[in-house]
Amino acid sequence: MVKKAVLIIVLIGAGCVIFFLVYEKGEKMSQEVLSEELSGEQEVEIEDILIYWTNRSGKIQRIRSDGSDIENLTTDVCSPIGIALDIPGGQMYWTSGCKIQRANLDGSNVEELVPSNKGIKEGIALDIDGNKMYWTLWNATPNKIQRANLDGSDIEDIITNLKSPRGIALDVPNRKMYWADLGASKIQRANLDGSDVEDIITGLLGPNGIALDLDENKIYWADEFTGKIQCANLDGSYRKTLFVRYGKLIGTAINIPLDILGLKIYYANSPIGIALNIPGGKIYWTTPHKYKIQRANLDGSNIEDVVTDSILTIGIALSTTSQ
């Protein structure tokens, strides 16, 4: 990996402020370059699936993986974020910032399960056999992980005093849950009852969406501050970068977030939500400010657009079309 420095001079009034920005060049390239160079290489046949996603216009939508048959399932949800599917039960669950709702997979019969209260409910994951749903809550006091029965009853705190938990995923066979704590810059795991909390991956900048491949004992995550999608073993070993979507500042690729005079520069092109199609060998992710859903092979090759939306795409979930 080659690191280069760029000198940027910002004029403020009669004076100037000088910034040295260090960026990486070599191992990973921008998504546009990767798309051109890897098109047709290491291609994996795409299994026909349905892609469900949330966007900030209040919609939950779905589409076939070949880009056909786009449907609006719900159109008046209050800022939906995370989404999870109960395929055997024929239902989808989602967080809408303040509350949790569910509906049939076609969008009918919307129910409110967890009412509005303080904080933002974001990531959501289901233990269908255990009749439980788990979700992350931030911008609250305290920030925490909660769970309840699938009908919303018996709400309980599982883990408290987190920094800013976002994505969450369950390893039900091994009775474990994993979550990304963006504020703490790490990914953690614990037993499903909240005991035995441990750090798995540390030193991250903005971990958000996560997904598990239990067959290969892998965890995948999106980092919204570095523009990366990465993976590692479930114990955090053998961390690898699959994809980098660089932010841009004055035409220069950078790999560090900036806070100039209190004005933050975020990675508008970064991935947020992710989902895995293991049989098809694909990873899917949302790129909110590009209004896209994209996918690649599980090794990060063959990147392509699946959906180009008109507003921010956030959460994502997958199901087979046979359901």
C-alpha contacts under 8 A as a table, 3 or more apart, distances in Angstrom:
res1	aa1	res2	aa2	distance
1	M	24	E	6.71
1	M	25	K	6.38
1	M	26	G	5.34
1	M	27	E	5.79
2	V	24	E	5.89
2	V	25	K	5.37
2	V	26	G	5.93
3	K	22	V	6.56
3	K	23	Y	5.66
3	K	24	E	4.67
3	K	25	K	6.17
4	K	22	V	5.63
4	K	23	Y	5.61
4	K	24	E	6.51
4	K	25	K	7.47
5	A	20	F	6.24
5	A	21	L	5.47
5	A	22	V	4.50
5	A	23	Y	6.49
6	V	20	F	5.63
6	V	21	L	5.21
6	V	22	V	6.53
7	L	18	I	7.08
7	L	19	F	5.96
7	L	20	F	4.84
7	L	21	L	6.59
8	I	18	I	5.85
8	I	19	F	5.22
8	I	20	F	6.39
8	I	21	L	7.58
9	I	16	C	6.45
9	I	17	V	5.77
9	I	18	I	4.62
9	I	19	F	6.39
10	V	16	C	5.42
10	V	17	V	5.12
10	V	18	I	6.32
10	V	19	F	7.93
11	L	14	A	7.21
11	L	15	G	5.97
11	L	16	C	4.24
11	L	17	V	6.39
12	I	15	G	5.39
12	I	16	C	5.31
12	I	17	V	7.16
13	G	16	C	7.55
21	L	254	I	6.89
21	L	256	I	7.94
22	V	254	I	6.65
22	V	255	N	7.23
22	V	256	I	7.69
23	Y	253	A	6.48
23	Y	254	I	4.76
23	Y	255	N	5.38
23	Y	256	I	7.68
24	E	254	I	7.30
24	E	255	N	6.86
25	K	28	K	6.92
25	K	29	M	7.18
26	G	29	M	6.99
28	K	243	F	6.96
28	K	244	V	6.37
29	M	33	V	6.29
29	M	34	L	6.25
29	M	244	V	6.69
29	M	245	R	7.94
30	S	33	V	5.46
30	S	34	L	6.28
30	S	244	V	6.24
30	S	245	R	5.54
30	S	246	Y	6.05
31	Q	34	L	5.06
31	Q	35	S	5.97
31	Q	243	F	7.59
31	Q	244	V	6.79
31	Q	245	R	5.63
31	Q	246	Y	7.96
31	Q	303	I	7.38
32	E	35	S	5.17
32	E	36	E	6.49
33	V	36	E	5.28
33	V	37	E	6.22
34	L	37	E	5.20
34	L	38	L	5.69
34	L	39	S	7.92
34	L	301	S	7.57
34	L	302	N	7.59
34	L	303	I	7.03
35	S	38	L	5.52
35	S	39	S	5.68
35	S	302	N	6.23
35	S	303	I	5.25
35	S	304	E	6.60
36	E	39	S	5.57
38	L	41	E	5.19
38	L	42	Q	7.78
38	L	301	S	6.10
38	L	302	N	5.15
38	L	303	I	7.49
39	S	302	N	5.28
39	S	303	I	7.41
40	G	43	E	5.75
40	G	302	N	6.66
41	E	301	S	7.43
41	E	302	N	6.44
42	Q	297	N	7.74
42	Q	301	S	6.76
42	Q	302	N	6.94
43	E	297	N	7.08
43	E	301	S	7.80
43	E	302	N	6.33
44	V	280	G	6.96
44	V	281	G	6.37
44	V	282	K	7.71
44	V	297	N	6.66
45	E	280	G	6.42
45	E	281	G	7.88
46	I	65	S	7.55
46	I	280	G	5.32
46	I	281	G	7.64
46	I	282	K	7.52
47	E	65	S	7.71
47	E	279	P	7.27
47	E	280	G	4.96
48	D	64	R	6.89
48	D	65	S	5.81
48	D	66	D	7.22
48	D	320	T	6.69
48	D	321	T	6.47
49	I	64	R	5.84
49	I	65	S	5.42
49	I	318	L	6.78
49	I	319	S	5.61
49	I	320	T	4.30
49	I	321	T	5.00
50	L	62	R	6.48
50	L	63	I	5.63
50	L	64	R	4.64
50	L	65	S	5.97
50	L	318	L	5.73
50	L	319	S	5.18
50	L	320	T	5.84
50	L	321	T	5.62
51	I	62	R	5.19
51	I	63	I	5.32
51	I	64	R	6.16
51	I	65	S	6.51
51	I	316	I	7.11
51	I	317	A	6.07
51	I	318	L	4.79
51	I	319	S	6.69
52	Y	60	I	7.06
52	Y	61	Q	5.65
52	Y	62	R	4.26
52	Y	63	I	6.84
52	Y	83	I	8.00
52	Y	316	I	5.63
52	Y	317	A	5.17
52	Y	318	L	6.06
53	W	60	I	5.74
53	W	61	Q	5.54
53	W	62	R	6.30
53	W	83	I	7.19
53	W	313	T	6.94
53	W	314	I	6.91
53	W	315	G	5.34
53	W	316	I	4.34
53	W	317	A	6.41
54	T	58	G	7.63
54	T	59	K	5.99
54	T	60	I	4.63
54	T	61	Q	6.53
54	T	80	P	5.74
54	T	81	I	6.07
54	T	82	G	7.29
54	T	83	I	7.22
54	T	313	T	5.95
54	T	314	I	5.50
54	T	315	G	5.15
54	T	316	I	6.68
55	N	58	G	6.17
55	N	59	K	5.62
55	N	60	I	6.59
55	N	79	S	7.20
55	N	80	P	6.45
55	N	81	I	7.25
55	N	311	I	6.55
55	N	312	L	5.35
55	N	313	T	4.46
55	N	314	I	5.58
55	N	315	G	7.48
56	R	59	K	7.00
56	R	79	S	5.01
56	R	80	P	6.40
56	R	81	I	7.77
56	R	311	I	6.61
56	R	312	L	5.61
56	R	313	T	6.91
56	R	314	I	7.48
57	S	75	T	7.81
57	S	79	S	6.74
57	S	311	I	6.70
57	S	312	L	7.75
58	G	74	T	7.66
58	G	75	T	5.56
58	G	76	D	5.06
58	G	77	V	4.39
58	G	78	C	5.36
58	G	79	S	5.16
58	G	80	P	6.18
59	K	72	N	6.86
59	K	73	L	7.24
59	K	74	T	5.32
59	K	75	T	4.29
59	K	76	D	6.28
59	K	77	V	6.11
59	K	80	P	7.32
60	I	72	N	6.32
60	I	73	L	5.51
60	I	74	T	5.19
60	I	75	T	6.66
60	I	77	V	7.80
60	I	80	P	7.56
61	Q	70	I	7.23
61	Q	71	E	5.58
61	Q	72	N	4.61
61	Q	73	L	5.29
61	Q	74	T	7.08
62	R	70	I	5.76
62	R	71	E	5.38
62	R	72	N	6.80
62	R	73	L	7.20
63	I	67	G	6.22
63	I	68	S	6.17
63	I	69	D	5.60
63	I	70	I	4.30
63	I	71	E	6.31
64	R	67	G	5.40
64	R	68	S	5.37
64	R	69	D	6.15
64	R	70	I	7.03
64	R	321	T	7.82
65	S	68	S	7.35
65	S	306	V	7.18
66	D	306	V	7.59
67	G	70	I	7.35
67	G	306	V	6.12
67	G	307	V	6.93
72	N	75	T	6.64
73	L	105	L	7.87
73	L	106	D	5.72
73	L	107	G	4.37
73	L	108	S	7.66
74	T	77	V	6.73
74	T	107	G	5.42
74	T	108	S	7.90
77	V	80	P	6.24
77	V	96	S	7.17
78	C	96	S	5.71
78	C	97	G	7.76
79	S	96	S	5.18
79	S	97	G	6.48
80	P	94	W	6.66
80	P	95	T	5.72
80	P	96	S	3.89
80	P	97	G	6.55
80	P	315	G	7.95
81	I	94	W	6.89
81	I	95	T	5.51
81	I	96	S	5.52
81	I	97	G	6.54
81	I	122	E	5.81
81	I	123	G	7.53
81	I	314	I	5.78
81	I	315	G	5.38
82	G	94	W	5.38
82	G	95	T	5.20
82	G	96	S	7.47
82	G	122	E	5.39
82	G	123	G	4.99
82	G	124	I	5.81
82	G	314	I	7.27
82	G	315	G	4.68
82	G	316	I	7.21
83	I	92	M	7.08
83	I	93	Y	5.67
83	I	94	W	4.27
83	I	95	T	6.62
83	I	123	G	7.54
83	I	124	I	6.36
83	I	125	A	7.97
83	I	315	G	5.73
83	I	316	I	6.21
83	I	317	A	6.32
84	A	92	M	5.86
84	A	93	Y	5.24
84	A	94	W	6.32
84	A	124	I	6.32
84	A	125	A	5.92
84	A	126	L	6.85
84	A	316	I	7.94
84	A	317	A	6.05
85	L	90	G	7.97
85	L	91	Q	6.17
85	L	92	M	4.46
85	L	93	Y	6.20
85	L	126	L	7.71
85	L	317	A	6.90
85	L	318	L	7.78
85	L	319	S	7.77
86	D	89	G	5.32
86	D	90	G	5.90
86	D	91	Q	5.15
86	D	92	M	5.89
86	D	93	Y	7.80
86	D	126	L	7.53
86	D	128	I	7.01
87	I	90	G	4.94
87	I	91	Q	6.42
87	I	92	M	7.89
87	I	319	S	7.24
87	I	323	Q	6.71
88	P	323	Q	7.91
90	G	104	N	5.79
90	G	105	L	5.59
91	Q	102	R	6.78
91	Q	103	A	5.56
91	Q	104	N	4.27
91	Q	105	L	4.87
92	M	102	R	5.49
92	M	103	A	5.58
92	M	104	N	6.11
92	M	105	L	5.59
93	Y	100	I	7.25
93	Y	101	Q	5.81
93	Y	102	R	4.23
93	Y	103	A	6.74
93	Y	124	I	7.94
94	W	100	I	5.77
94	W	101	Q	5.58
94	W	102	R	6.20
94	W	124	I	7.00
95	T	98	C	7.34
95	T	99	K	5.93
95	T	100	I	4.52
95	T	101	Q	6.51
95	T	121	K	5.80
95	T	122	E	5.78
95	T	123	G	7.26
95	T	124	I	6.94
96	S	99	K	5.46
96	S	100	I	6.12
96	S	101	Q	7.60
96	S	121	K	6.87
96	S	122	E	7.42
97	G	100	I	7.94
97	G	119	G	7.66
97	G	120	I	4.54
97	G	121	K	4.77
97	G	122	E	6.11
98	C	115	P	7.38
98	C	116	S	4.80
98	C	117	N	6.16
98	C	118	K	7.15
98	C	119	G	6.53
98	C	120	I	5.28
98	C	121	K	5.77
99	K	112	E	7.51
99	K	113	L	7.65
99	K	114	V	5.41
99	K	115	P	5.00
99	K	116	S	4.69
99	K	117	N	7.35
99	K	121	K	6.65
100	I	112	E	6.23
100	I	113	L	5.59
100	I	114	V	4.95
100	I	115	P	6.82
100	I	121	K	7.57
101	Q	110	V	6.92
101	Q	111	E	5.49
101	Q	112	E	4.43
101	Q	113	L	5.28
101	Q	114	V	6.96
102	R	110	V	5.69
102	R	111	E	5.35
102	R	112	E	6.66
102	R	113	L	7.14
103	A	106	D	7.70
103	A	107	G	5.48
103	A	108	S	5.75
103	A	109	N	5.26
103	A	110	V	4.34
103	A	111	E	6.18
104	N	107	G	5.22
104	N	108	S	5.27
104	N	109	N	6.14
104	N	110	V	7.29
105	L	108	S	7.40
107	G	110	V	6.95
112	E	115	P	6.69
113	L	151	D	5.97
113	L	152	G	4.52
113	L	153	S	7.79
114	V	152	G	5.52
118	K	139	N	7.68
118	K	140	A	5.81
119	G	137	L	6.04
119	G	138	W	5.42
119	G	139	N	4.67
119	G	140	A	4.20
119	G	141	T	7.74
119	G	143	N	7.84
120	I	137	L	5.40
120	I	138	W	5.27
120	I	139	N	5.92
120	I	140	A	7.22
121	K	135	W	6.67
121	K	136	T	5.69
121	K	137	L	4.60
121	K	138	W	6.75
122	E	135	W	6.76
122	E	136	T	5.65
122	E	137	L	6.41
122	E	138	W	7.88
122	E	166	R	5.92
122	E	167	G	7.10
123	G	135	W	5.33
123	G	136	T	5.30
123	G	166	R	5.39
123	G	167	G	4.44
123	G	168	I	5.38
123	G	209	G	7.78
124	I	133	M	7.04
124	I	134	Y	5.62
124	I	135	W	4.32
124	I	136	T	6.78
124	I	167	G	7.27
124	I	168	I	6.15
124	I	169	A	7.66
125	A	133	M	5.80
125	A	134	Y	5.27
125	A	135	W	6.45
125	A	168	I	6.29
125	A	169	A	5.71
125	A	170	L	6.56
126	L	131	N	7.99
126	L	132	K	6.08
126	L	133	M	4.48
126	L	134	Y	6.29
126	L	170	L	7.41
127	D	130	G	5.28
127	D	131	N	5.99
127	D	132	K	5.08
127	D	133	M	6.01
127	D	134	Y	7.99
127	D	170	L	7.45
127	D	172	V	6.70
128	I	131	N	5.01
128	I	132	K	6.37
128	I	133	M	7.87
128	I	150	L	7.92
129	D	132	K	7.90
131	N	149	N	5.52
131	N	150	L	5.48
132	K	147	R	6.64
132	K	148	A	5.59
132	K	149	N	4.46
132	K	150	L	5.16
133	M	147	R	5.46
133	M	148	A	5.61
133	M	149	N	6.17
133	M	150	L	5.66
134	Y	145	I	7.07
134	Y	146	Q	5.76
134	Y	147	R	4.27
134	Y	148	A	6.79
134	Y	168	I	7.89
135	W	145	I	5.73
135	W	146	Q	5.55
135	W	147	R	6.28
135	W	168	I	6.95
136	T	143	N	7.98
136	T	144	K	6.09
136	T	145	I	4.56
136	T	146	Q	6.45
136	T	165	P	5.72
136	T	166	R	5.93
136	T	167	G	7.21
136	T	168	I	7.04
137	L	140	A	6.85
137	L	143	N	5.57
137	L	144	K	5.28
137	L	145	I	5.98
137	L	146	Q	7.42
137	L	164	S	7.75
137	L	165	P	6.59
137	L	166	R	7.61
138	W	142	P	7.69
138	W	143	N	4.59
138	W	144	K	6.64
138	W	163	K	7.66
138	W	164	S	5.30
138	W	165	P	6.18
138	W	166	R	7.71
139	N	143	N	6.45
139	N	164	S	7.36
140	A	143	N	5.14
142	P	160	T	6.22
142	P	161	N	5.31
142	P	162	L	7.21
143	N	160	T	6.13
143	N	161	N	5.54
143	N	162	L	5.16
143	N	163	K	6.27
143	N	164	S	6.36
143	N	165	P	7.22
144	K	157	D	7.14
144	K	158	I	7.43
144	K	159	I	5.47
144	K	160	T	4.30
144	K	161	N	6.02
144	K	162	L	5.50
144	K	165	P	6.98
145	I	157	D	6.24
145	I	158	I	5.55
145	I	159	I	5.16
145	I	160	T	6.55
145	I	165	P	7.63
146	Q	155	I	6.96
146	Q	156	E	5.64
146	Q	157	D	4.52
146	Q	158	I	5.25
146	Q	159	I	7.10
147	R	155	I	5.73
147	R	156	E	5.60
147	R	157	D	6.65
147	R	158	I	6.83
148	A	151	D	7.72
148	A	152	G	5.49
148	A	153	S	5.76
148	A	154	D	5.27
148	A	155	I	4.35
148	A	156	E	6.34
149	N	152	G	5.23
149	N	153	S	5.28
149	N	154	D	6.16
149	N	155	I	7.30
150	L	153	S	7.39
152	G	155	I	6.89
157	D	160	T	6.92
158	I	193	D	6.26
158	I	194	G	4.94
159	I	162	L	7.51
159	I	194	G	5.54
162	L	165	P	6.53
162	L	181	D	7.29
162	L	184	A	7.82
163	K	181	D	6.42
163	K	182	L	7.32
163	K	183	G	4.84
163	K	184	A	5.59
164	S	181	D	5.25
164	S	182	L	5.41
164	S	183	G	4.60
164	S	184	A	6.98
165	P	179	W	6.82
165	P	180	A	5.71
165	P	181	D	4.09
165	P	182	L	6.04
165	P	183	G	7.21
166	R	179	W	6.90
166	R	180	A	5.54
166	R	181	D	5.99
166	R	182	L	6.64
166	R	207	P	7.91
166	R	208	N	5.44
166	R	209	G	6.85
167	G	179	W	5.53
167	G	180	A	5.34
167	G	181	D	7.88
167	G	208	N	5.34
167	G	209	G	4.45
167	G	210	I	5.52
167	G	273	G	7.89
168	I	177	M	7.17
168	I	178	Y	5.66
168	I	179	W	4.22
168	I	180	A	6.57
168	I	209	G	7.32
168	I	210	I	6.34
168	I	211	A	7.80
169	A	177	M	5.83
169	A	178	Y	5.27
169	A	179	W	6.35
169	A	210	I	6.60
169	A	211	A	6.00
169	A	212	L	6.79
170	L	175	R	7.78
170	L	176	K	6.04
170	L	177	M	4.41
170	L	178	Y	6.21
170	L	212	L	7.76
171	D	174	N	5.69
171	D	175	R	5.93
171	D	176	K	4.98
171	D	177	M	5.86
171	D	178	Y	7.82
171	D	212	L	7.66
171	D	214	L	7.26
172	V	175	R	4.67
172	V	176	K	6.15
172	V	177	M	7.70
173	P	176	K	7.90
175	R	191	N	5.73
175	R	192	L	5.46
176	K	189	R	6.77
176	K	190	A	5.66
176	K	191	N	4.46
176	K	192	L	5.16
177	M	189	R	5.47
177	M	190	A	5.60
177	M	191	N	6.13
177	M	192	L	5.71
178	Y	187	I	7.13
178	Y	188	Q	5.73
178	Y	189	R	4.26
178	Y	190	A	6.77
179	W	187	I	5.73
179	W	188	Q	5.61
179	W	189	R	6.32
179	W	210	I	7.17
180	A	185	S	7.98
180	A	186	K	6.20
180	A	187	I	4.45
180	A	188	Q	6.52
180	A	207	P	5.58
180	A	208	N	5.65
180	A	209	G	7.09
180	A	210	I	6.95
181	D	184	A	5.35
181	D	185	S	6.03
181	D	186	K	5.56
181	D	187	I	5.92
181	D	188	Q	7.47
181	D	207	P	6.57
181	D	208	N	7.32
182	L	185	S	5.02
182	L	186	K	6.67
182	L	205	L	7.21
182	L	206	G	4.89
182	L	207	P	5.04
182	L	208	N	6.22
183	G	206	G	7.40
185	S	202	T	6.33
185	S	203	G	5.95
185	S	204	L	4.70
185	S	205	L	5.17
185	S	206	G	5.93
185	S	207	P	6.49
186	K	199	D	7.15
186	K	200	I	7.46
186	K	201	I	5.45
186	K	202	T	4.37
186	K	203	G	6.29
186	K	204	L	5.62
186	K	205	L	7.89
186	K	207	P	6.74
187	I	199	D	6.29
187	I	200	I	5.62
187	I	201	I	5.07
187	I	202	T	6.55
187	I	207	P	7.30
188	Q	197	V	6.99
188	Q	198	E	5.65
188	Q	199	D	4.47
188	Q	200	I	5.11
188	Q	201	I	6.92
189	R	197	V	5.75
189	R	198	E	5.60
189	R	199	D	6.62
189	R	200	I	6.77
190	A	193	D	7.79
190	A	194	G	5.61
190	A	195	S	5.81
190	A	196	D	5.28
190	A	197	V	4.36
190	A	198	E	6.35
191	N	194	G	5.23
191	N	195	S	5.29
191	N	196	D	6.20
191	N	197	V	7.31
192	L	195	S	7.41
194	G	197	V	6.91
199	D	202	T	6.92
200	I	234	L	7.62
200	I	235	D	5.84
200	I	236	G	4.94
201	I	204	L	7.55
201	I	236	G	5.30
204	L	207	P	6.49
204	L	223	D	7.67
205	L	223	D	6.90
205	L	224	E	7.94
205	L	225	F	5.84
205	L	226	T	6.79
206	G	223	D	4.88
206	G	224	E	5.26
206	G	225	F	4.87
206	G	226	T	7.11
207	P	221	W	6.76
207	P	222	A	5.86
207	P	223	D	4.23
207	P	224	E	6.41
207	P	225	F	7.78
208	N	221	W	6.83
208	N	222	A	5.61
208	N	223	D	5.74
208	N	224	E	6.59
208	N	272	I	6.00
208	N	273	G	7.15
209	G	221	W	5.56
209	G	222	A	5.33
209	G	223	D	7.66
209	G	272	I	5.56
209	G	273	G	4.54
209	G	274	I	5.61
210	I	219	I	7.08
210	I	220	Y	5.56
210	I	221	W	4.21
210	I	222	A	6.53
210	I	273	G	7.30
210	I	274	I	6.24
210	I	275	A	7.67
211	A	219	I	5.89
211	A	220	Y	5.23
211	A	221	W	6.40
211	A	274	I	6.56
211	A	275	A	5.91
211	A	276	L	6.76
212	L	217	N	7.53
212	L	218	K	5.89
212	L	219	I	4.61
212	L	220	Y	6.24
212	L	276	L	7.70
213	D	216	E	5.69
213	D	217	N	5.77
213	D	218	K	4.99
213	D	219	I	6.20
213	D	220	Y	7.89
213	D	276	L	7.55
213	D	278	I	7.16
214	L	217	N	4.66
214	L	218	K	6.38
215	D	218	K	7.88
217	N	233	N	5.80
217	N	234	L	5.53
218	K	231	C	6.72
218	K	232	A	5.64
218	K	233	N	4.47
218	K	234	L	5.17
219	I	231	C	5.46
219	I	232	A	5.53
219	I	233	N	6.07
219	I	234	L	5.61
220	Y	229	I	7.14
220	Y	230	Q	5.71
220	Y	231	C	4.25
220	Y	232	A	6.75
221	W	229	I	5.71
221	W	230	Q	5.58
221	W	231	C	6.33
221	W	274	I	7.10
222	A	227	G	7.42
222	A	228	K	5.90
222	A	229	I	4.55
222	A	230	Q	6.61
222	A	271	P	5.80
222	A	272	I	5.72
222	A	273	G	6.96
222	A	274	I	6.89
223	D	226	T	5.70
223	D	227	G	5.72
223	D	228	K	5.30
223	D	229	I	6.35
223	D	270	S	7.38
223	D	271	P	6.89
223	D	272	I	7.01
224	E	227	G	5.26
224	E	228	K	7.16
224	E	267	Y	6.38
224	E	270	S	5.07
224	E	271	P	5.90
224	E	272	I	5.96
225	F	256	I	7.54
225	F	257	P	6.27
225	F	266	Y	6.52
225	F	267	Y	5.65
225	F	270	S	7.17
226	T	244	V	7.57
226	T	245	R	7.71
226	T	246	Y	7.11
226	T	247	G	7.99
226	T	255	N	5.82
226	T	256	I	6.70
226	T	257	P	7.43
226	T	267	Y	7.06
226	T	270	S	7.33
227	G	244	V	5.36
227	G	245	R	4.57
227	G	246	Y	5.60
227	G	247	G	7.12
227	G	267	Y	6.54
227	G	269	N	6.97
227	G	270	S	4.32
227	G	271	P	6.19
228	K	241	T	6.84
228	K	242	L	7.41
228	K	243	F	5.49
228	K	244	V	4.37
228	K	245	R	6.13
228	K	270	S	7.24
228	K	271	P	7.21
229	I	241	T	6.18
229	I	242	L	5.66
229	I	243	F	5.18
229	I	244	V	6.57
229	I	271	P	7.35
230	Q	239	R	7.06
230	Q	240	K	5.54
230	Q	241	T	4.35
230	Q	242	L	5.35
230	Q	243	F	7.04
231	C	239	R	5.71
231	C	240	K	5.41
231	C	241	T	6.60
231	C	242	L	7.27
232	A	235	D	7.73
232	A	236	G	5.48
232	A	237	S	5.80
232	A	238	Y	5.32
232	A	239	R	4.24
232	A	240	K	6.19
233	N	236	G	5.17
233	N	237	S	5.27
233	N	238	Y	6.22
233	N	239	R	7.17
234	L	237	S	7.40
236	G	239	R	6.69
241	T	244	V	7.56
242	L	298	L	7.96
242	L	299	D	5.97
242	L	300	G	4.53
242	L	301	S	7.91
243	F	300	G	5.63
245	R	269	N	6.37
245	R	270	S	5.87
245	R	271	P	7.66
246	Y	253	A	5.89
246	Y	254	I	6.54
246	Y	255	N	6.87
246	Y	267	Y	7.39
246	Y	269	N	7.01
246	Y	270	S	7.38
247	G	253	A	6.18
247	G	254	I	6.38
247	G	255	N	7.61
247	G	266	Y	7.75
247	G	267	Y	5.03
247	G	268	A	6.62
247	G	269	N	6.02
247	G	270	S	7.42
248	K	251	G	5.73
248	K	252	T	5.65
248	K	253	A	5.24
248	K	254	I	6.65
248	K	267	Y	7.99
249	L	252	T	5.38
249	L	253	A	6.81
249	L	254	I	7.36
257	P	264	K	7.72
257	P	265	I	6.39
257	P	266	Y	6.40
257	P	267	Y	7.61
258	L	264	K	5.86
258	L	265	I	5.39
258	L	266	Y	7.52
259	D	262	G	5.43
259	D	263	L	5.38
259	D	264	K	4.32
259	D	265	I	6.29
260	I	263	L	5.24
260	I	264	K	6.41
260	I	265	I	7.91
267	Y	270	S	5.37
268	A	288	P	7.48
268	A	289	H	5.34
268	A	290	K	7.50
269	N	287	T	6.18
269	N	288	P	7.26
269	N	289	H	5.88
269	N	290	K	6.02
270	S	287	T	5.75
270	S	288	P	7.45
270	S	289	H	7.83
271	P	274	I	7.72
271	P	285	W	6.16
271	P	286	T	5.53
271	P	287	T	4.53
271	P	288	P	7.09
272	I	285	W	6.85
272	I	286	T	5.72
272	I	287	T	6.21
272	I	288	P	7.08
272	I	314	I	6.58
272	I	315	G	7.68
273	G	285	W	5.42
273	G	286	T	5.27
273	G	287	T	7.84
273	G	314	I	5.93
273	G	315	G	5.04
273	G	316	I	5.91
274	I	283	I	7.13
274	I	284	Y	5.55
274	I	285	W	4.18
274	I	286	T	6.56
274	I	315	G	7.52
274	I	316	I	6.27
274	I	317	A	7.85
275	A	283	I	5.99
275	A	284	Y	5.23
275	A	285	W	6.36
275	A	316	I	6.33
275	A	317	A	5.86
275	A	318	L	6.83
276	L	281	G	7.97
276	L	282	K	6.09
276	L	283	I	4.64
276	L	284	Y	6.16
276	L	318	L	7.57
277	N	280	G	5.42
277	N	281	G	5.98
277	N	282	K	5.10
277	N	283	I	6.12
277	N	284	Y	7.72
277	N	318	L	7.27
278	I	281	G	4.90
278	I	282	K	6.30
278	I	283	I	7.93
279	P	282	K	7.98
281	G	297	N	5.79
281	G	298	L	5.66
282	K	295	R	6.61
282	K	296	A	5.62
282	K	297	N	4.53
282	K	298	L	5.11
283	I	295	R	5.46
283	I	296	A	5.53
283	I	297	N	6.14
283	I	298	L	5.59
284	Y	293	I	7.01
284	Y	294	Q	5.70
284	Y	295	R	4.24
284	Y	296	A	6.74
285	W	293	I	5.68
285	W	294	Q	5.48
285	W	295	R	6.24
285	W	316	I	7.11
286	T	291	Y	7.84
286	T	292	K	5.90
286	T	293	I	4.51
286	T	294	Q	6.38
286	T	313	T	5.76
286	T	314	I	5.92
286	T	315	G	7.00
286	T	316	I	7.00
287	T	290	K	5.57
287	T	291	Y	6.12
287	T	292	K	5.19
287	T	293	I	6.12
287	T	294	Q	7.40
287	T	312	L	7.79
287	T	313	T	6.49
287	T	314	I	7.48
288	P	291	Y	5.01
288	P	292	K	6.41
288	P	311	I	7.60
288	P	312	L	4.38
288	P	313	T	4.57
288	P	314	I	5.88
289	H	292	K	7.78
289	H	311	I	7.69
289	H	312	L	5.71
289	H	313	T	7.69
290	K	308	T	7.97
290	K	312	L	7.46
291	Y	308	T	5.73
291	Y	309	D	4.89
291	Y	310	S	5.96
291	Y	311	I	5.41
291	Y	312	L	5.05
291	Y	313	T	5.64
292	K	305	D	6.92
292	K	306	V	7.38
292	K	307	V	5.41
292	K	308	T	4.53
292	K	309	D	5.78
292	K	312	L	7.84
292	K	313	T	6.42
293	I	305	D	6.18
293	I	306	V	5.48
293	I	307	V	4.92
293	I	308	T	6.61
293	I	313	T	7.21
294	Q	303	I	7.04
294	Q	304	E	5.66
294	Q	305	D	4.44
294	Q	306	V	5.24
294	Q	307	V	6.95
295	R	303	I	5.68
295	R	304	E	5.64
295	R	305	D	6.56
295	R	306	V	6.87
296	A	299	D	7.66
296	A	300	G	5.48
296	A	301	S	5.67
296	A	302	N	5.25
296	A	303	I	4.38
296	A	304	E	6.48
297	N	300	G	5.29
297	N	301	S	5.29
297	N	302	N	6.09
297	N	303	I	7.32
298	L	301	S	7.41
300	G	303	I	7.06
305	D	308	T	7.18
309	D	312	L	7.44
309	D	313	T	7.22
319	S	323	Q	7.35
320	T	323	Q	5.98
